[in-house]
Amino acid sequence: MLLIVYGSVAGVSVVQLYAAPSCPGSCCGLLYRYVIVLAKWRPKLMPSAPESERRVEVPPFARALAQYGSNALTGLWRGLTGGSIAGVAKRTVLAQLFVTLLPALFIAAILVSPIG
């Protein structure tokens, strides 16, 4: 959309604006595939990160909600409707549920909005 507006304002061909990033994009894609294949063939060339950098500490409320299910959405919903949760405020559960549902709410807002 921006390339079309820019092309019409600047007087530049929109086709050229779309064609310009195709070569660098293709090169980046090929380089990405090369690194993936090289990592599969010779894993010693691509050492993994140390354990301290790979481990992520889970917040206490997430550990308490883990008993309600392994899926975030179902676990939060069951935690919200399941009564009291030890050490977890309902506000925290509701906020995390909202964050989990935010992409779906955004897509629903786009689908419902009038195109005009």
N, C-alpha and C positions, 0 to 999 in steps of 0.2 A: 504494500500500500504506500509506504513512504517513498519507495523508488519511483512509483508512478507519479506521485505528487512532485517529487524533486525533478524528475525528467521533464514534466510539463512546465514547471516554473523556470528551470535553468535552460531549457531549450535543448536538452540532450536526449538522444534516442533512448527510449526505455529498454529496447532490446539490447543495446550495448551495456546499459546499466545492469541488466540481469546476466549478461554473458561475462562480464568482467570478473566476478568472483568464482566462476566455474573452474578455472584452472587452479587457483590456490586451494579451493575446496576439494577438488579431486586429489591434489597432491597430499593434503592433510589426511584424507580418507585412506589413501594408499599407504602412507606412513603409519597410520594407526593399525592397519591390517598387518603390516610388516612387523611391528612391535609385538602384536598378539601372536603371530606365527612363530616369531623368534623366541618368545617366552614359552611357548608350548614345546618347541624343539630343544631348547637349551635353557632350562629353568635356572641353572647356576649363574647365568648372566644377569638374571633379574631377581636379585635377592629380595625376600619379603621384609617388611618392616619389623622392628623388634616387637616383642610381646607387649611391652609397655605402651607402645603407640597404637597397637591394634585393639587393645581392651578399652572398652568404654564403660564407665561406671553408670549403672542404672539408678535414676532417682528413687528415693524411698517410696514415693506414692506409686511409681510404676511397679515396684516389687510387691506392694500391697494389692494392686489391681491385677497382678499376674494370675492370681488364683481364680479369677473370673473368666479366663480364656486367653488363648494365645493370639487371637486376632484383636487388634487395637479397638476397632469399632465395636465388636461384640463385647469385649471385656469392659470397655467404658460404659456401654449401655447397661450391662448387667450390674456393674458397680454403682451406677446411678439409681437403678430401680431395685437393687438388692438389699436395701436397708443400710445400716451403719457399717462403715469400713474403718478398721482400726487405724487411726492416725492420718486419715486422708479426709480433707474437707470436701463437702459436696461441691463447693465453688471450684476447687481444683479439678475435680472430675468433670464438671460441666465445661470449664474452660478447655480442658484437653479434648473433650468431645467436640466442641466447636471447632478447634484447630483441625481435628481429624476430618470433620465434615466440610471445612472451608472450600476445598476444590470442587466438591459436588455442588455446594451453594453457588459458587462462582459460575459454573457451567449452567446451572439452572437459571440464574439471573440473565445470562447471555441469551439462552434459548427463549426466555419469556419476553425479553425486551423487544419493543417494536423496531423494525428495521426501517429507517426512514430517510 
